[in-house]
Amino acid sequence: MKSLFRHTALAALVGLSAPAMASLAYVSNEKDNTLSIIDTESQQVVDTIDVGARPRGILLSKDFTKLYICASDDDTVQVLDLATRKIIATLPSGEDPEQFALHPNNKHLYIANEDDAIVTVVDVTTKDVLAQIDVGIEPEGMAVSPDGKWAVNTSETTSMLHWINTESFEIEKNIVVGQRPRHVEFSNDSKIAWASAEIGGTVHIIDVDKLEQIHEMSFKVPGVNQDRVQPVGIELTSDGKYAFVALGPSNHVAVVDASTYEVLDYLLVGSRVWQLDLNKDETQLYTTNGVSGDVSVIDVEDMKVIKSIKVGRYPWGVVIDPNS
Amino acid sequence: MFRPTSVIAVLVFSMLSALPIHAADTIAVKIGYIQWAPDQGPVLSNVLPEPEDAGLRGAELAISDNSTTGKFMGHTYTLTSKVAESEQAAVKAFEALQQQGVELFVINAPASTLNAMMDKASPATLVFNSGSSDDSLRADECHPNLLHTLPSYAMLTDALGQWLKMRRWSQVFLITGPTAADQAWASAFRRSAKRFGVKIIEDKPWTFDSDLRRTASKELPLFTQANDYDAVVVADVRGDFGEYVPFNTWLPRPVVGTQGMSPVAWHRVVESWGAAQLQSRFYDLAGRDMTSADYAAWAAIRSLGTAVTQLGEADANNLRSFIFSDRFQLAAFKGRKLTYRLWNGQLRQPIPLVHPRGLVASAPFEGFIHPKTEMDTLGLDEPESACRING
């Protein structure tokens, strides 16, 4: 998806032979009930808008016109219209939605309901609940493979990856991973899934064709107690070169060679780094740092942290709109 | 003596209908929970009593958590619980359950009851202590098949000692109640004070027997007269007089210990690291907040569930080996993985320091270093314990 967009973006660039417009980054502030909007060119917060209670997971619609927001304590998913920055709709989400993932069809939203041990599938166009699937305790991470075949949910206390067939809405396979799995990220070709285990301190590499683990990564940040190395968010570059893993209270992001699974570097960011997202040309990576209440900007070419931007209290999720 | 069988409650979470396509072989895990709490005697501060089912409801939640995981693996978990009315009845229930083939137990009872039970335990029986903080169980009265999920007094007072040192409140006034538990808590604190360089400038036993609801403001200021101190430390485990110490001290000083700001295994105000989810899950089940006793019982049964999930079997000896191996880690909402100490079977865990409506801090603190793991700056470290339950 990302590479596809990149081509369009490049084409647009070439066609207009003008610099790309700066894109906007959206950050959910869990304890402020707000969304910070950052201009990625000036690297400044340009707007802060009120949203529902305890906003956590956020994602963009496939046409980049809407932002979906898990308002966990309001037990709802809000739909923000990006042009007007107004909440235009709410979706039935089940209780305590934390993370979600949108199917490539731009219709089926898979929502992890943390308090209820279920995954709710909602059609965002009709607002119908299509299915509720029983999963393990504290479902958290949600991902849909780019080819649309699989939805994967991580259940934190059960420590499993639940593989949901997106046609039948049924679990076809459960894979036990390290303690407290948090996040799943697919490679562009849908062949490899990366899953982080926060308490286990591991990242599990899954072969999607075989639904088997092919590698398990662990991390050692120099000078940091091993207990504080807690992998959460994962972001992959579309060229398959790098994976970035947010290591929670170790306050570092690991830079990983995505083909050898070797850790190349650890970058110091803000306190308790959780989620991350690349900008549209993948030159910059934004990370949310919950405890320090800021966003770190990493220059991907130099692999250096170049800026920290103060946002609201306990920033949780970040997405960068490549179309703005 | 006969008791109606209904006294023994059996909870079965049958999830067979939800069996997945790739289920492994079915495993039925049977766990016994026995609770016995001696009468605490009359206490002055009886406004907010400890819930009578503290511990039991934590065990029930863990069974439900395990079962949700188990349904994807073909594992079922059964809890047989017994709330006994005497030590003798508790030991009898323990023996009866062993005869019925139960090998895995969670015991919420005093140290003497645990010792009596361990004398009757078969070599295959694995017991988790979720009710006694007694340091002797971790120091010299060791049992190879007894693990502890409740923090020891030494762990709690070390957490407090570290915090006092960190805040540089290094001169304290100690008040100790009359019960054996108060004495045990106070001696643990004296050890912690020495360890972390906190000076006890006054060490006074509580001797008043009047009702402080009328006279606290008059009696406590006089009782706490001293040249100077940074804080008052109270050792009043059952909650007799301690609630009346804050704001009634001679000098305007904070109160810490069993009242005021307290080191605990668990408290409602703990919400980081996903704890908010555990708290709300517990509240939905029990209709009240989760206590330390609930947490300890929950952690014991979750340890078993985690081991069964990873190991794919429920043999007590094999579970024991696995729990003490490098492969075991318990995710228990305290911000890091928890493991058991090899020498005495104590679950290592961060200790929250709380006041009734807020979290103050969580020990261990940065700067208190240890050659192996900073978690072992809390409680009896290997050289301080005579226990070598793993050889």
Contacts between the chains, C-beta under 8 A, distances in Angstrom:
chain1	res1	chain2	res2	distance
A	96	B	277	7.9
A	96	B	280	8.0
A	114	B	277	5.7
A	115	B	277	6.4
A	115	B	280	5.9
A	115	B	281	6.9
A	115	B	284	7.9
A	117	B	68	5.7
A	134	B	18	6.2
A	134	B	71	7.8
A	136	B	68	5.8
A	136	B	69	5.5
A	136	B	72	6.7
A	137	B	65	5.2
A	137	B	68	5.0
A	137	B	69	6.6
A	137	B	281	7.8
A	138	B	274	6.7
A	138	B	277	5.3
A	155	B	69	7.8
A	156	B	274	6.3
A	156	B	277	7.9
A	156	B	331	7.2
A	157	B	65	5.8
A	157	B	69	7.3
A	157	B	302	7.9
A	157	B	331	6.8
A	158	B	65	8.0
A	158	B	68	6.3
A	158	B	69	4.0
A	158	B	72	7.2
A	158	B	309	7.9
A	159	B	69	7.5
A	159	B	306	7.6
A	159	B	309	7.1
A	159	B	331	7.2
A	160	B	69	7.2
A	160	B	72	6.3
A	162	B	72	7.5
A	171	B	20	6.0
A	171	B	72	7.6
A	172	B	21	6.6
A	172	B	22	8.0
A	173	B	21	7.9
A	173	B	22	5.9
A	174	B	20	6.2
A	174	B	22	6.8
A	174	B	72	4.4
A	174	B	73	7.5
A	176	B	73	8.0
A	176	B	309	6.3
A	176	B	310	7.0
A	178	B	329	7.9
A	179	B	306	7.5
A	179	B	329	5.3
A	179	B	330	7.4
A	179	B	331	3.9
A	179	B	337	6.1
A	180	B	274	7.5
A	180	B	331	4.5
A	198	B	331	7.9
A	199	B	329	6.5
A	199	B	331	4.1
A	199	B	336	7.0
A	199	B	337	4.7
A	200	B	329	6.5
A	200	B	331	7.9
A	200	B	337	7.2
A	201	B	337	7.4
A	225	B	374	6.5
A	227	B	336	4.0
A	227	B	337	6.6
A	227	B	373	7.6
A	227	B	375	7.6
A	228	B	336	7.2
A	230	B	336	7.9
A	249	B	335	7.2
